Amino acid sequence: MTDRDQARLTYFPGSPFARMCRVLVHEWDLPVEPVEHAFPPGPEMYAINPLGQVPALILGDRTVFPTFLVLETLWDMAGRPDAYRPDDDRQPLLTVLQMGDAYTAACYQRWSGLGPVGHNAVGYDPAARNLERVAATLDWLETGTAIREGLSMTGVALACLCLWADAREGLDWRSRAKLRAVVDALSGRDSFRATAPMAWSYSGT
Ligand SMILES: N[C@@H](CCC(=O)N[C@@H](CS)C(=O)NCC(=O)O)C(=O)O
């Protein structure tokens, strides 16, 4: 059995990062078995990925993480289709993924009910700053050339984050016409329909 035959992908049903990978597995019909894990993750997740996070792509005795490398590996397994052009796409893809880290960090800070516990020696609110980063990155994508129509890895990453925001906290991404067109088109694909996150909202109580 080759590494490719043994491929497994860890995911939580709600995870936007894992969804990017699940979408591509679906789109490219890759022999990768999605393996669902419970959220919040237990300590056993650290044995798979030292960051304790999904997604991780298990290829025999090699485990690939974080998301960026999982996406590049899936693209490689698919025969390097045009959905990713590394010279042009590496920077925007990584930037979108880091925007996702900033956005999820801001959301989780709020959903965990945490507030100030002492003097703020940093000079800004990290959650607010993360949301500023998200807005600035969306503007950068809207005005630049990084997002292409159709199936692209950067577009898939962006769409999974925007649609996760719709299913959770809410984020004003639809006011950006180019991003809206790309995300709306992707969201109608079977791969997106098959991997949609369940709705959830923070009640604050
Ligand atoms: N920067 C990470 C982000 C992955 C991530 O945030 N995964 C979330 C689910 S969307 C997770 O596993 N959260 C559990 C935790 O952080 O303990 C990557 O690129 O893989």
PDBQT file of the ligand as one rigid body, heavy atoms in Angstrom, charges set to zero:
ROOT
HETATM    1  N1  LIG A 301      -3.221  27.890  11.641  1.00  0.00    +0.000 N 
HETATM    2  C1  LIG A 301      -3.883  26.599  11.665  1.00  0.00    +0.000 C 
HETATM    3  C2  LIG A 301      -5.374  26.828  11.880  1.00  0.00    +0.000 C 
HETATM    4  C3  LIG A 301      -6.135  25.549  12.127  1.00  0.00    +0.000 C 
HETATM    5  C4  LIG A 301      -7.251  25.771  13.131  1.00  0.00    +0.000 C 
HETATM    6  O1  LIG A 301      -7.478  26.882  13.647  1.00  0.00    +0.000 OA
HETATM    7  N2  LIG A 301      -7.998  24.699  13.423  1.00  0.00    +0.000 N 
HETATM    8  C5  LIG A 301      -9.035  24.801  14.395  1.00  0.00    +0.000 C 
HETATM    9  C6  LIG A 301     -10.364  24.360  13.821  1.00  0.00    +0.000 C 
HETATM   10  S1  LIG A 301     -10.897  25.509  12.598  1.00  0.00    +0.000 SA
HETATM   11  C7  LIG A 301      -8.728  23.892  15.560  1.00  0.00    +0.000 C 
HETATM   12  O2  LIG A 301      -8.275  22.785  15.370  1.00  0.00    +0.000 OA
HETATM   13  N3  LIG A 301      -9.004  24.385  16.776  1.00  0.00    +0.000 N 
HETATM   14  C8  LIG A 301      -8.774  23.654  17.960  1.00  0.00    +0.000 C 
HETATM   15  C9  LIG A 301      -7.683  24.257  18.769  1.00  0.00    +0.000 C 
HETATM   16  O3  LIG A 301      -7.098  25.264  18.343  1.00  0.00    +0.000 OA
HETATM   17  O4  LIG A 301      -7.397  23.724  19.829  1.00  0.00    +0.000 OA
HETATM   18  C10 LIG A 301      -3.627  25.855  10.381  1.00  0.00    +0.000 C 
HETATM   19  O5  LIG A 301      -3.220  26.509   9.430  1.00  0.00    +0.000 OA
HETATM   20  O6  LIG A 301      -3.827  24.647  10.312  1.00  0.00    +0.000 OA
ENDROOT
TORSDOF 0
